[in-house]
Amino acid sequence: MNNKVLDCVALTIAIIGAVNWGLIGFFSFDLVAMIFGNMSWISRIVYALVGISGLYLLTFYMYAGGSERSTSQ
């Protein structure tokens, strides 16, 4: 799969979600809820996009072995 734009967007959204979870875990502060409201429809979309991005990033495990890469010497 060579869709670098989709990969970068999914990774960026997953990082935003990870930072939000870090803030929740360390400081009990939900940044998404503060910006968009507690479980408003926009915040639910943000949470859904983070979840979908995480599921999409699971496909990266298929490429973790690196057996598809060719090595030139």
All heavy atoms as TSV, in Angstrom:
chain	resi	resn	atom	element	x	y	z
A	1	MET	N	N	0.861	-1.174	0.000
A	1	MET	CA	C	0.000	0.000	0.000
A	1	MET	C	C	0.902	1.230	0.000
A	1	MET	O	O	1.634	1.475	0.936
A	1	MET	CB	C	-0.895	-0.038	1.230
A	1	MET	CG	C	-1.842	1.112	1.300
A	1	MET	SD	S	-2.901	1.073	2.744
A	1	MET	CE	C	-3.889	-0.351	2.397
A	2	ASN	N	N	0.827	2.012	-1.038
A	2	ASN	CA	C	1.665	3.194	-1.168
A	2	ASN	C	C	0.850	4.478	-1.111
A	2	ASN	O	O	1.042	5.372	-1.923
A	2	ASN	CB	C	2.464	3.139	-2.470
A	2	ASN	CG	C	3.651	2.231	-2.363
A	2	ASN	OD1	O	4.175	2.037	-1.276
A	2	ASN	ND2	N	4.075	1.684	-3.475
A	3	ASN	N	N	-0.059	4.578	-0.198
A	3	ASN	CA	C	-0.861	5.774	-0.061
A	3	ASN	C	C	-0.294	6.606	1.089
A	3	ASN	O	O	-0.790	6.584	2.206
A	3	ASN	CB	C	-2.322	5.420	0.175
A	3	ASN	CG	C	-3.225	6.573	-0.109
A	3	ASN	OD1	O	-2.773	7.702	-0.265
A	3	ASN	ND2	N	-4.508	6.297	-0.172
A	4	LYS	N	N	0.760	7.348	0.803
A	4	LYS	CA	C	1.478	8.073	1.845
A	4	LYS	C	C	0.642	9.176	2.472
A	4	LYS	O	O	0.783	9.453	3.658
A	4	LYS	CB	C	2.778	8.633	1.297
A	4	LYS	CG	C	3.783	7.548	0.969
A	4	LYS	CD	C	5.144	8.145	0.769
A	4	LYS	CE	C	6.126	7.097	0.380
A	4	LYS	NZ	N	6.735	6.444	1.520
A	5	VAL	N	N	-0.226	9.811	1.712
A	5	VAL	CA	C	-1.063	10.884	2.266
A	5	VAL	C	C	-2.004	10.311	3.317
A	5	VAL	O	O	-2.126	10.846	4.427
A	5	VAL	CB	C	-1.831	11.613	1.150
A	5	VAL	CG1	C	-2.821	12.599	1.726
A	5	VAL	CG2	C	-0.873	12.300	0.201
A	6	LEU	N	N	-2.663	9.212	2.983
A	6	LEU	CA	C	-3.572	8.577	3.935
A	6	LEU	C	C	-2.818	8.086	5.165
A	6	LEU	O	O	-3.292	8.234	6.292
A	6	LEU	CB	C	-4.316	7.416	3.274
A	6	LEU	CG	C	-5.331	6.685	4.139
A	6	LEU	CD1	C	-6.419	7.636	4.612
A	6	LEU	CD2	C	-5.923	5.525	3.367
A	7	ASP	N	N	-1.630	7.526	4.958
A	7	ASP	CA	C	-0.813	7.075	6.076
A	7	ASP	C	C	-0.452	8.231	6.997
A	7	ASP	O	O	-0.552	8.120	8.222
A	7	ASP	CB	C	0.471	6.409	5.576
A	7	ASP	CG	C	0.207	5.104	4.844
A	7	ASP	OD1	O	-0.925	4.593	4.917
A	7	ASP	OD2	O	1.147	4.611	4.189
A	8	CYS	N	N	-0.055	9.353	6.428
A	8	CYS	CA	C	0.332	10.516	7.233
A	8	CYS	C	C	-0.859	11.117	7.970
A	8	CYS	O	O	-0.749	11.499	9.136
A	8	CYS	CB	C	1.001	11.573	6.363
A	8	CYS	SG	S	2.643	11.107	5.815
A	9	VAL	N	N	-2.008	11.176	7.318
A	9	VAL	CA	C	-3.210	11.708	7.959
A	9	VAL	C	C	-3.632	10.803	9.113
A	9	VAL	O	O	-3.925	11.277	10.217
A	9	VAL	CB	C	-4.357	11.876	6.933
A	9	VAL	CG1	C	-5.675	12.153	7.617
A	9	VAL	CG2	C	-4.022	12.986	5.951
A	10	ALA	N	N	-3.630	9.496	8.876
A	10	ALA	CA	C	-4.016	8.553	9.928
A	10	ALA	C	C	-3.045	8.623	11.097
A	10	ALA	O	O	-3.459	8.596	12.267
A	10	ALA	CB	C	-4.079	7.136	9.370
A	11	LEU	N	N	-1.766	8.723	10.802
A	11	LEU	CA	C	-0.771	8.807	11.870
A	11	LEU	C	C	-0.918	10.100	12.664
A	11	LEU	O	O	-0.833	10.099	13.896
A	11	LEU	CB	C	0.630	8.694	11.281
A	11	LEU	CG	C	1.771	8.518	12.263
A	11	LEU	CD1	C	1.564	7.288	13.136
A	11	LEU	CD2	C	3.091	8.406	11.516
A	12	THR	N	N	-1.182	11.199	11.987
A	12	THR	CA	C	-1.378	12.482	12.669
A	12	THR	C	C	-2.599	12.437	13.577
A	12	THR	O	O	-2.546	12.880	14.736
A	12	THR	CB	C	-1.521	13.618	11.643
A	12	THR	OG1	O	-0.353	13.655	10.826
A	12	THR	CG2	C	-1.729	14.957	12.314
A	13	ILE	N	N	-3.693	11.884	13.084
A	13	ILE	CA	C	-4.906	11.785	13.901
A	13	ILE	C	C	-4.673	10.867	15.090
A	13	ILE	O	O	-5.116	11.162	16.210
A	13	ILE	CB	C	-6.095	11.309	13.040
A	13	ILE	CG1	C	-6.480	12.396	12.038
A	13	ILE	CG2	C	-7.293	10.951	13.904
A	13	ILE	CD1	C	-7.516	11.965	11.026
A	14	ALA	N	N	-3.959	9.767	14.895
A	14	ALA	CA	C	-3.673	8.853	15.999
A	14	ALA	C	C	-2.770	9.514	17.038
A	14	ALA	O	O	-2.943	9.299	18.248
A	14	ALA	CB	C	-3.024	7.581	15.466
A	15	ILE	N	N	-1.823	10.331	16.602
A	15	ILE	CA	C	-0.962	11.049	17.547
A	15	ILE	C	C	-1.770	12.053	18.352
A	15	ILE	O	O	-1.587	12.192	19.567
A	15	ILE	CB	C	0.207	11.721	16.805
A	15	ILE	CG1	C	1.181	10.649	16.309
A	15	ILE	CG2	C	0.922	12.727	17.698
A	15	ILE	CD1	C	2.237	11.171	15.370
A	16	ILE	N	N	-2.687	12.759	17.690
A	16	ILE	CA	C	-3.567	13.688	18.409
A	16	ILE	C	C	-4.380	12.933	19.458
A	16	ILE	O	O	-4.534	13.392	20.597
A	16	ILE	CB	C	-4.480	14.443	17.418
A	16	ILE	CG1	C	-3.657	15.417	16.579
A	16	ILE	CG2	C	-5.609	15.167	18.154
A	16	ILE	CD1	C	-4.408	16.002	15.407
A	17	GLY	N	N	-4.893	11.779	19.087
A	17	GLY	CA	C	-5.636	10.961	20.043
A	17	GLY	C	C	-4.769	10.484	21.193
A	17	GLY	O	O	-5.196	10.469	22.347
A	18	ALA	N	N	-3.524	10.115	20.888
A	18	ALA	CA	C	-2.611	9.664	21.941
A	18	ALA	C	C	-2.278	10.793	22.899
A	18	ALA	O	O	-2.213	10.588	24.118
A	18	ALA	CB	C	-1.340	9.103	21.316
A	19	VAL	N	N	-2.065	11.995	22.374
A	19	VAL	CA	C	-1.792	13.147	23.238
A	19	VAL	C	C	-3.006	13.437	24.120
A	19	VAL	O	O	-2.867	13.704	25.323
A	19	VAL	CB	C	-1.406	14.382	22.392
A	19	VAL	CG1	C	-1.406	15.643	23.231
A	19	VAL	CG2	C	-0.051	14.169	21.734
A	20	ASN	N	N	-4.198	13.343	23.551
A	20	ASN	CA	C	-5.407	13.575	24.337
A	20	ASN	C	C	-5.539	12.539	25.447
A	20	ASN	O	O	-5.858	12.876	26.586
A	20	ASN	CB	C	-6.646	13.565	23.436
A	20	ASN	CG	C	-7.871	14.070	24.158
A	20	ASN	OD1	O	-7.855	15.144	24.727
A	20	ASN	ND2	N	-8.936	13.286	24.125
A	21	TRP	N	N	-5.266	11.264	25.133
A	21	TRP	CA	C	-5.328	10.234	26.161
A	21	TRP	C	C	-4.257	10.447	27.224
A	21	TRP	O	O	-4.472	10.167	28.407
A	21	TRP	CB	C	-5.198	8.839	25.549
A	21	TRP	CG	C	-6.516	8.313	25.091
A	21	TRP	CD1	C	-6.933	8.132	23.813
A	21	TRP	CD2	C	-7.610	7.917	25.921
A	21	TRP	NE1	N	-8.211	7.656	23.799
A	21	TRP	CE2	C	-8.651	7.515	25.078
A	21	TRP	CE3	C	-7.799	7.881	27.293
A	21	TRP	CZ2	C	-9.870	7.065	25.562
A	21	TRP	CZ3	C	-9.029	7.430	27.771
A	21	TRP	CH2	C	-10.041	7.029	26.915
A	22	GLY	N	N	-3.090	10.921	26.822
A	22	GLY	CA	C	-2.054	11.242	27.793
A	22	GLY	C	C	-2.484	12.340	28.740
A	22	GLY	O	O	-2.242	12.269	29.950
A	23	LEU	N	N	-3.116	13.366	28.185
A	23	LEU	CA	C	-3.621	14.448	29.030
A	23	LEU	C	C	-4.694	13.954	29.994
A	23	LEU	O	O	-4.746	14.375	31.154
A	23	LEU	CB	C	-4.181	15.580	28.158
A	23	LEU	CG	C	-3.158	16.409	27.395
A	23	LEU	CD1	C	-3.872	17.337	26.413
A	23	LEU	CD2	C	-2.290	17.208	28.353
A	24	ILE	N	N	-5.546	13.060	29.506
A	24	ILE	CA	C	-6.581	12.496	30.374
A	24	ILE	C	C	-5.938	11.670	31.484
A	24	ILE	O	O	-6.308	11.779	32.653
A	24	ILE	CB	C	-7.576	11.650	29.561
A	24	ILE	CG1	C	-8.407	12.542	28.632
A	24	ILE	CG2	C	-8.495	10.850	30.483
A	24	ILE	CD1	C	-9.233	11.781	27.621
A	25	GLY	N	N	-4.966	10.854	31.135
A	25	GLY	CA	C	-4.339	9.976	32.113
A	25	GLY	C	C	-3.520	10.711	33.152
A	25	GLY	O	O	-3.556	10.385	34.340
A	26	PHE	N	N	-2.755	11.715	32.722
A	26	PHE	CA	C	-1.869	12.406	33.652
A	26	PHE	C	C	-2.552	13.534	34.422
A	26	PHE	O	O	-2.240	13.774	35.582
A	26	PHE	CB	C	-0.659	12.977	32.920
A	26	PHE	CG	C	0.326	11.933	32.489
A	26	PHE	CD1	C	0.603	11.754	31.148
A	26	PHE	CD2	C	0.965	11.133	33.418
A	26	PHE	CE1	C	1.514	10.793	30.741
A	26	PHE	CE2	C	1.876	10.171	33.027
A	26	PHE	CZ	C	2.146	9.997	31.681
A	27	PHE	N	N	-3.465	14.245	33.759
A	27	PHE	CA	C	-4.011	15.457	34.362
A	27	PHE	C	C	-5.536	15.478	34.458
A	27	PHE	O	O	-6.106	16.497	34.851
A	27	PHE	CB	C	-3.557	16.685	33.555
A	27	PHE	CG	C	-2.071	16.776	33.389
A	27	PHE	CD1	C	-1.487	16.591	32.140
A	27	PHE	CD2	C	-1.249	17.034	34.473
A	27	PHE	CE1	C	-0.121	16.675	31.978
A	27	PHE	CE2	C	0.132	17.115	34.324
A	27	PHE	CZ	C	0.698	16.934	33.073
A	28	SER	N	N	-6.208	14.410	34.057
A	28	SER	CA	C	-7.679	14.370	34.018
A	28	SER	C	C	-8.227	15.542	33.210
A	28	SER	O	O	-9.206	16.186	33.597
A	28	SER	CB	C	-8.274	14.373	35.424
A	28	SER	OG	O	-7.893	13.226	36.120
A	29	PHE	N	N	-7.573	15.832	32.089
A	29	PHE	CA	C	-7.951	16.956	31.236
A	29	PHE	C	C	-8.218	16.449	29.827
A	29	PHE	O	O	-7.332	15.923	29.167
A	29	PHE	CB	C	-6.824	18.001	31.215
A	29	PHE	CG	C	-7.106	19.176	30.331
A	29	PHE	CD1	C	-8.052	20.118	30.692
A	29	PHE	CD2	C	-6.430	19.334	29.127
A	29	PHE	CE1	C	-8.316	21.201	29.876
A	29	PHE	CE2	C	-6.695	20.405	28.308
A	29	PHE	CZ	C	-7.638	21.348	28.681
A	30	ASP	N	N	-9.451	16.577	29.376
A	30	ASP	CA	C	-9.854	16.126	28.045
A	30	ASP	C	C	-9.844	17.327	27.107
A	30	ASP	O	O	-10.749	18.160	27.131
A	30	ASP	CB	C	-11.225	15.482	28.096
A	30	ASP	CG	C	-11.608	14.789	26.815
A	30	ASP	OD1	O	-10.890	14.946	25.802
A	30	ASP	OD2	O	-12.634	14.090	26.810
A	31	LEU	N	N	-8.819	17.422	26.278
A	31	LEU	CA	C	-8.650	18.565	25.376
A	31	LEU	C	C	-9.757	18.628	24.324
A	31	LEU	O	O	-10.270	19.705	24.016
A	31	LEU	CB	C	-7.282	18.507	24.706
A	31	LEU	CG	C	-6.908	19.675	23.809
A	31	LEU	CD1	C	-6.837	20.961	24.625
A	31	LEU	CD2	C	-5.584	19.412	23.116
A	32	VAL	N	N	-10.143	17.487	23.784
A	32	VAL	CA	C	-11.196	17.460	22.761
A	32	VAL	C	C	-12.509	17.959	23.349
A	32	VAL	O	O	-13.209	18.761	22.724
A	32	VAL	CB	C	-11.339	16.042	22.164
A	32	VAL	CG1	C	-12.522	15.962	21.219
A	32	VAL	CG2	C	-10.067	15.629	21.439
A	33	ALA	N	N	-12.839	17.509	24.549
A	33	ALA	CA	C	-14.075	17.957	25.194
A	33	ALA	C	C	-14.026	19.439	25.518
A	33	ALA	O	O	-15.039	20.135	25.432
A	33	ALA	CB	C	-14.334	17.150	26.463
A	34	MET	N	N	-12.838	19.936	25.881
A	34	MET	CA	C	-12.726	21.357	26.181
A	34	MET	C	C	-12.933	22.204	24.924
A	34	MET	O	O	-13.588	23.237	24.960
A	34	MET	CB	C	-11.367	21.680	26.791
A	34	MET	CG	C	-11.297	23.110	27.308
A	34	MET	SD	S	-9.642	23.766	27.462
A	34	MET	CE	C	-9.158	23.983	25.781
A	35	ILE	N	N	-12.386	21.757	23.793
A	35	ILE	CA	C	-12.484	22.542	22.567
A	35	ILE	C	C	-13.870	22.436	21.944
A	35	ILE	O	O	-14.465	23.442	21.550
A	35	ILE	CB	C	-11.405	22.093	21.563
A	35	ILE	CG1	C	-10.016	22.441	22.093
A	35	ILE	CG2	C	-11.627	22.726	20.199
A	35	ILE	CD1	C	-8.872	21.874	21.263
A	36	PHE	N	N	-14.407	21.225	21.846
A	36	PHE	CA	C	-15.647	21.004	21.092
A	36	PHE	C	C	-16.869	20.751	21.951
A	36	PHE	O	O	-17.975	20.635	21.434
A	36	PHE	CB	C	-15.475	19.822	20.130
A	36	PHE	CG	C	-14.393	20.031	19.119
A	36	PHE	CD1	C	-13.260	19.240	19.121
A	36	PHE	CD2	C	-14.493	21.023	18.160
A	36	PHE	CE1	C	-12.253	19.424	18.194
A	36	PHE	CE2	C	-13.496	21.220	17.224
A	36	PHE	CZ	C	-12.375	20.419	17.247
A	37	GLY	N	N	-16.702	20.645	23.259
A	37	GLY	CA	C	-17.838	20.355	24.132
A	37	GLY	C	C	-17.856	18.886	24.506
A	37	GLY	O	O	-17.376	18.033	23.772
A	38	ASN	N	N	-18.434	18.622	25.666
A	38	ASN	CA	C	-18.469	17.259	26.182
A	38	ASN	C	C	-19.466	16.425	25.391
A	38	ASN	O	O	-20.664	16.610	25.496
A	38	ASN	CB	C	-18.824	17.267	27.667
A	38	ASN	CG	C	-18.600	15.929	28.308
A	38	ASN	OD1	O	-17.947	15.061	27.744
A	38	ASN	ND2	N	-19.152	15.755	29.489
A	39	MET	N	N	-18.948	15.515	24.598
A	39	MET	CA	C	-19.717	14.591	23.758
A	39	MET	C	C	-20.694	15.300	22.816
A	39	MET	O	O	-21.794	14.822	22.562
A	39	MET	CB	C	-20.446	13.554	24.616
A	39	MET	CG	C	-19.510	12.600	25.324
A	39	MET	SD	S	-18.271	11.836	24.254
A	39	MET	CE	C	-19.242	10.655	23.378
A	40	SER	N	N	-20.282	16.434	22.277
A	40	SER	CA	C	-21.057	17.067	21.214
A	40	SER	C	C	-20.853	16.250	19.945
A	40	SER	O	O	-20.020	15.347	19.890
A	40	SER	CB	C	-20.594	18.511	20.997
A	40	SER	OG	O	-19.277	18.527	20.464
A	41	TRP	N	N	-21.566	16.561	18.904
A	41	TRP	CA	C	-21.442	15.766	17.681
A	41	TRP	C	C	-20.069	15.946	17.042
A	41	TRP	O	O	-19.535	15.015	16.440
A	41	TRP	CB	C	-22.574	16.073	16.704
A	41	TRP	CG	C	-22.599	17.490	16.193
A	41	TRP	CD1	C	-23.172	18.563	16.795
A	41	TRP	CD2	C	-22.004	17.967	15.002
A	41	TRP	NE1	N	-22.969	19.690	16.043
A	41	TRP	CE2	C	-22.261	19.356	14.921
A	41	TRP	CE3	C	-21.289	17.369	13.966
A	41	TRP	CZ2	C	-21.819	20.131	13.873
A	41	TRP	CZ3	C	-20.859	18.155	12.919
A	41	TRP	CH2	C	-21.120	19.519	12.877
A	42	ILE	N	N	-19.454	17.115	17.213
A	42	ILE	CA	C	-18.108	17.322	16.656
A	42	ILE	C	C	-17.083	16.504	17.436
A	42	ILE	O	O	-16.212	15.865	16.840
A	42	ILE	CB	C	-17.734	18.817	16.658
A	42	ILE	CG1	C	-18.673	19.608	15.756
A	42	ILE	CG2	C	-16.302	19.003	16.215
A	42	ILE	CD1	C	-18.473	21.104	15.816
A	43	SER	N	N	-17.188	16.497	18.762
A	43	SER	CA	C	-16.236	15.711	19.547
A	43	SER	C	C	-16.422	14.221	19.287
A	43	SER	O	O	-15.442	13.467	19.249
A	43	SER	CB	C	-16.356	16.021	21.032
A	43	SER	OG	O	-17.608	15.646	21.542
A	44	ARG	N	N	-17.636	13.774	19.050
A	44	ARG	CA	C	-17.869	12.365	18.715
A	44	ARG	C	C	-17.240	12.018	17.379
A	44	ARG	O	O	-16.700	10.923	17.206
A	44	ARG	CB	C	-19.359	12.058	18.717
A	44	ARG	CG	C	-19.971	12.111	20.115
A	44	ARG	CD	C	-21.473	11.938	20.089
A	44	ARG	NE	N	-21.870	10.689	19.498
A	44	ARG	CZ	C	-22.139	9.583	20.192
A	44	ARG	NH1	N	-22.052	9.610	21.503
A	44	ARG	NH2	N	-22.504	8.483	19.583
A	45	ILE	N	N	-17.269	12.949	16.427
A	45	ILE	CA	C	-16.608	12.728	15.138
A	45	ILE	C	C	-15.101	12.631	15.326
A	45	ILE	O	O	-14.440	11.770	14.736
A	45	ILE	CB	C	-16.987	13.838	14.131
A	45	ILE	CG1	C	-18.453	13.696	13.719
A	45	ILE	CG2	C	-16.073	13.809	12.912
A	45	ILE	CD1	C	-18.979	14.844	12.892
A	46	VAL	N	N	-14.531	13.506	16.162
A	46	VAL	CA	C	-13.090	13.462	16.430
A	46	VAL	C	C	-12.716	12.119	17.056
A	46	VAL	O	O	-11.761	11.472	16.626
A	46	VAL	CB	C	-12.661	14.639	17.333
A	46	VAL	CG1	C	-11.228	14.468	17.801
A	46	VAL	CG2	C	-12.824	15.954	16.603
A	47	TYR	N	N	-13.481	11.682	18.057
A	47	TYR	CA	C	-13.198	10.395	18.686
A	47	TYR	C	C	-13.337	9.249	17.691
A	47	TYR	O	O	-12.537	8.305	17.701
A	47	TYR	CB	C	-14.127	10.157	19.879
A	47	TYR	CG	C	-13.901	11.090	21.034
A	47	TYR	CD1	C	-14.964	11.748	21.646
A	47	TYR	CD2	C	-12.628	11.320	21.535
A	47	TYR	CE1	C	-14.763	12.594	22.718
A	47	TYR	CE2	C	-12.417	12.173	22.601
A	47	TYR	CZ	C	-13.488	12.805	23.182
A	47	TYR	OH	O	-13.283	13.650	24.243
A	48	ALA	N	N	-14.331	9.318	16.822
A	48	ALA	CA	C	-14.519	8.269	15.812
A	48	ALA	C	C	-13.356	8.252	14.820
A	48	ALA	O	O	-12.866	7.178	14.442
A	48	ALA	CB	C	-15.838	8.477	15.076
A	49	LEU	N	N	-12.880	9.429	14.414
A	49	LEU	CA	C	-11.740	9.485	13.493
A	49	LEU	C	C	-10.473	8.926	14.129
A	49	LEU	O	O	-9.683	8.245	13.466
A	49	LEU	CB	C	-11.505	10.921	13.028
A	49	LEU	CG	C	-12.522	11.483	12.043
A	49	LEU	CD1	C	-12.242	12.961	11.781
A	49	LEU	CD2	C	-12.498	10.699	10.752
A	50	VAL	N	N	-10.285	9.196	15.413
A	50	VAL	CA	C	-9.127	8.632	16.120
A	50	VAL	C	C	-9.231	7.108	16.140
A	50	VAL	O	O	-8.247	6.402	15.881
A	50	VAL	CB	C	-9.012	9.205	17.543
A	50	VAL	CG1	C	-8.001	8.435	18.367
A	50	VAL	CG2	C	-8.651	10.682	17.493
A	51	GLY	N	N	-10.405	6.589	16.410
A	51	GLY	CA	C	-10.597	5.139	16.428
A	51	GLY	C	C	-10.387	4.499	15.068
A	51	GLY	O	O	-9.722	3.462	14.944
A	52	ILE	N	N	-10.928	5.115	14.031
A	52	ILE	CA	C	-10.754	4.599	12.669
A	52	ILE	C	C	-9.287	4.657	12.264
A	52	ILE	O	O	-8.767	3.727	11.638
A	52	ILE	CB	C	-11.647	5.381	11.687
A	52	ILE	CG1	C	-13.120	5.049	11.941
A	52	ILE	CG2	C	-11.274	5.072	10.243
A	52	ILE	CD1	C	-14.085	5.954	11.222
A	53	SER	N	N	-8.605	5.736	12.628
A	53	SER	CA	C	-7.177	5.853	12.313
A	53	SER	C	C	-6.374	4.767	13.015
A	53	SER	O	O	-5.457	4.193	12.424
A	53	SER	CB	C	-6.655	7.230	12.723
A	53	SER	OG	O	-7.276	8.230	11.974
A	54	GLY	N	N	-6.704	4.499	14.254
A	54	GLY	CA	C	-6.022	3.436	14.977
A	54	GLY	C	C	-6.226	2.084	14.326
A	54	GLY	O	O	-5.288	1.291	14.204
A	55	LEU	N	N	-7.447	1.808	13.886
A	55	LEU	CA	C	-7.708	0.550	13.200
A	55	LEU	C	C	-6.962	0.474	11.872
A	55	LEU	O	O	-6.432	-0.577	11.506
A	55	LEU	CB	C	-9.210	0.376	12.966
A	55	LEU	CG	C	-10.037	0.133	14.216
A	55	LEU	CD1	C	-11.526	0.115	13.872
A	55	LEU	CD2	C	-9.620	-1.160	14.889
A	56	TYR	N	N	-6.908	1.575	11.154
A	56	TYR	CA	C	-6.169	1.604	9.897
A	56	TYR	C	C	-4.677	1.375	10.133
A	56	TYR	O	O	-4.014	0.670	9.372
A	56	TYR	CB	C	-6.389	2.943	9.180
A	56	TYR	CG	C	-5.519	3.104	7.963
A	56	TYR	CD1	C	-5.812	2.409	6.798
A	56	TYR	CD2	C	-4.406	3.927	7.987
A	56	TYR	CE1	C	-5.010	2.538	5.681
A	56	TYR	CE2	C	-3.603	4.067	6.869
A	56	TYR	CZ	C	-3.912	3.370	5.717
A	56	TYR	OH	O	-3.107	3.502	4.615
A	57	LEU	N	N	-4.145	1.953	11.210
A	57	LEU	CA	C	-2.719	1.815	11.501
A	57	LEU	C	C	-2.349	0.396	11.929
A	57	LEU	O	O	-1.171	0.049	11.930
A	57	LEU	CB	C	-2.297	2.828	12.555
A	57	LEU	CG	C	-2.321	4.280	12.074
A	57	LEU	CD1	C	-2.011	5.225	13.215
A	57	LEU	CD2	C	-1.340	4.491	10.930
A	58	LEU	N	N	-3.331	-0.419	12.273
A	58	LEU	CA	C	-3.049	-1.827	12.543
A	58	LEU	C	C	-2.468	-2.522	11.315
A	58	LEU	O	O	-1.728	-3.495	11.439
A	58	LEU	CB	C	-4.314	-2.550	12.999
A	58	LEU	CG	C	-4.774	-2.284	14.418
A	58	LEU	CD1	C	-6.115	-2.962	14.668
A	58	LEU	CD2	C	-3.749	-2.771	15.410
A	59	THR	N	N	-2.799	-2.020	10.133
A	59	THR	CA	C	-2.275	-2.627	8.904
A	59	THR	C	C	-0.770	-2.428	8.778
A	59	THR	O	O	-0.128	-3.129	8.001
A	59	THR	CB	C	-2.957	-2.052	7.658
A	59	THR	OG1	O	-2.680	-0.651	7.562
A	59	THR	CG2	C	-4.462	-2.275	7.693
A	60	PHE	N	N	-0.195	-1.502	9.545
A	60	PHE	CA	C	1.248	-1.297	9.501
A	60	PHE	C	C	2.002	-2.513	10.017
A	60	PHE	O	O	3.169	-2.704	9.695
A	60	PHE	CB	C	1.649	-0.063	10.301
A	60	PHE	CG	C	1.390	1.244	9.597
A	60	PHE	CD1	C	0.547	1.335	8.513
A	60	PHE	CD2	C	1.998	2.397	10.034
A	60	PHE	CE1	C	0.309	2.528	7.875
A	60	PHE	CE2	C	1.773	3.607	9.401
A	60	PHE	CZ	C	0.924	3.662	8.320
A	61	TYR	N	N	1.364	-3.344	10.834
A	61	TYR	CA	C	2.025	-4.547	11.330
A	61	TYR	C	C	2.346	-5.521	10.207
A	61	TYR	O	O	3.266	-6.313	10.327
A	61	TYR	CB	C	1.175	-5.235	12.395
A	61	TYR	CG	C	1.243	-4.559	13.732
A	61	TYR	CD1	C	0.113	-4.003	14.299
A	61	TYR	CD2	C	2.438	-4.484	14.433
A	61	TYR	CE1	C	0.170	-3.379	15.530
A	61	TYR	CE2	C	2.509	-3.860	15.657
A	61	TYR	CZ	C	1.371	-3.325	16.202
A	61	TYR	OH	O	1.434	-2.697	17.422
A	62	MET	N	N	1.605	-5.457	9.118
A	62	MET	CA	C	1.903	-6.327	7.974
A	62	MET	C	C	3.246	-5.973	7.360
A	62	MET	O	O	3.914	-6.817	6.792
A	62	MET	CB	C	0.805	-6.216	6.912
A	62	MET	CG	C	-0.514	-6.794	7.338
A	62	MET	SD	S	-1.736	-6.858	6.024
A	62	MET	CE	C	-1.856	-5.169	5.517
A	63	TYR	N	N	3.632	-4.710	7.491
A	63	TYR	CA	C	4.872	-4.244	6.886
A	63	TYR	C	C	6.013	-4.137	7.895
A	63	TYR	O	O	7.108	-3.718	7.544
A	63	TYR	CB	C	4.656	-2.878	6.240
A	63	TYR	CG	C	3.508	-2.885	5.271
A	63	TYR	CD1	C	2.306	-2.248	5.578
A	63	TYR	CD2	C	3.604	-3.555	4.062
A	63	TYR	CE1	C	1.245	-2.276	4.704
A	63	TYR	CE2	C	2.544	-3.588	3.179
A	63	TYR	CZ	C	1.364	-2.947	3.505
A	63	TYR	OH	O	0.321	-2.980	2.637
A	64	ALA	N	N	5.777	-4.540	9.130
A	64	ALA	CA	C	6.788	-4.377	10.176
A	64	ALA	C	C	7.997	-5.279	9.955
A	64	ALA	O	O	9.104	-4.931	10.335
A	64	ALA	CB	C	6.178	-4.651	11.547
A	65	GLY	N	N	7.806	-6.415	9.317
A	65	GLY	CA	C	8.910	-7.335	9.085
A	65	GLY	C	C	9.892	-6.821	8.055
A	65	GLY	O	O	11.079	-7.119	8.103
A	66	GLY	N	N	9.434	-6.036	7.126
A	66	GLY	CA	C	10.299	-5.451	6.109
A	66	GLY	C	C	10.766	-6.432	5.061
A	66	GLY	O	O	11.720	-6.170	4.338
A	67	SER	N	N	10.080	-7.569	4.910
A	67	SER	CA	C	10.517	-8.564	3.937
A	67	SER	C	C	10.251	-8.127	2.501
A	67	SER	O	O	10.818	-8.680	1.575
A	67	SER	CB	C	9.817	-9.894	4.212
A	67	SER	OG	O	8.419	-9.732	4.084
A	68	GLU	N	N	9.415	-7.143	2.310
A	68	GLU	CA	C	9.085	-6.656	0.968
A	68	GLU	C	C	10.144	-5.734	0.406
A	68	GLU	O	O	10.176	-5.451	-0.771
A	68	GLU	CB	C	7.741	-5.929	0.975
A	68	GLU	CG	C	6.577	-6.830	1.356
A	68	GLU	CD	C	6.311	-7.890	0.312
A	68	GLU	OE1	O	6.439	-7.606	-0.886
A	68	GLU	OE2	O	5.991	-9.025	0.691
A	69	ARG	N	N	10.996	-5.205	1.254
A	69	ARG	CA	C	12.026	-4.271	0.800
A	69	ARG	C	C	13.167	-5.017	0.140
A	69	ARG	O	O	13.564	-6.091	0.558
A	69	ARG	CB	C	12.590	-3.472	1.969
A	69	ARG	CG	C	11.566	-2.556	2.591
A	69	ARG	CD	C	12.202	-1.777	3.703
A	69	ARG	NE	N	11.213	-0.916	4.340
A	69	ARG	CZ	C	11.439	-0.246	5.427
A	69	ARG	NH1	N	12.594	-0.323	6.020
A	69	ARG	NH2	N	10.500	0.515	5.940
A	70	SER	N	N	13.688	-4.422	-0.894
A	70	SER	CA	C	14.848	-5.026	-1.550
A	70	SER	C	C	16.108	-4.329	-1.062
A	70	SER	O	O	16.132	-3.112	-0.897
A	70	SER	CB	C	14.739	-4.914	-3.065
A	70	SER	OG	O	14.720	-3.548	-3.436
A	71	THR	N	N	17.143	-5.103	-0.836
A	71	THR	CA	C	18.403	-4.534	-0.383
A	71	THR	C	C	19.394	-4.606	-1.523
A	71	THR	O	O	19.551	-5.631	-2.171
A	71	THR	CB	C	18.961	-5.283	0.835
A	71	THR	OG1	O	19.115	-6.654	0.499
A	71	THR	CG2	C	18.019	-5.156	2.025
A	72	SER	N	N	20.043	-3.497	-1.795
A	72	SER	CA	C	21.037	-3.479	-2.851
A	72	SER	C	C	22.417	-3.310	-2.234
A	72	SER	O	O	22.638	-2.470	-1.371
A	72	SER	CB	C	20.758	-2.335	-3.829
A	72	SER	OG	O	20.797	-1.117	-3.143
A	73	GLN	N	N	23.368	-4.140	-2.695
A	73	GLN	CA	C	24.723	-4.074	-2.160
A	73	GLN	C	C	25.709	-3.970	-3.273
A	73	GLN	O	O	25.581	-4.419	-4.330
A	73	GLN	CB	C	25.039	-5.310	-1.335
A	73	GLN	CG	C	24.190	-5.353	-0.090
A	73	GLN	CD	C	24.524	-6.596	0.743
A	73	GLN	OE1	O	25.270	-7.462	0.330
A	73	GLN	NE2	N	23.931	-6.655	1.906
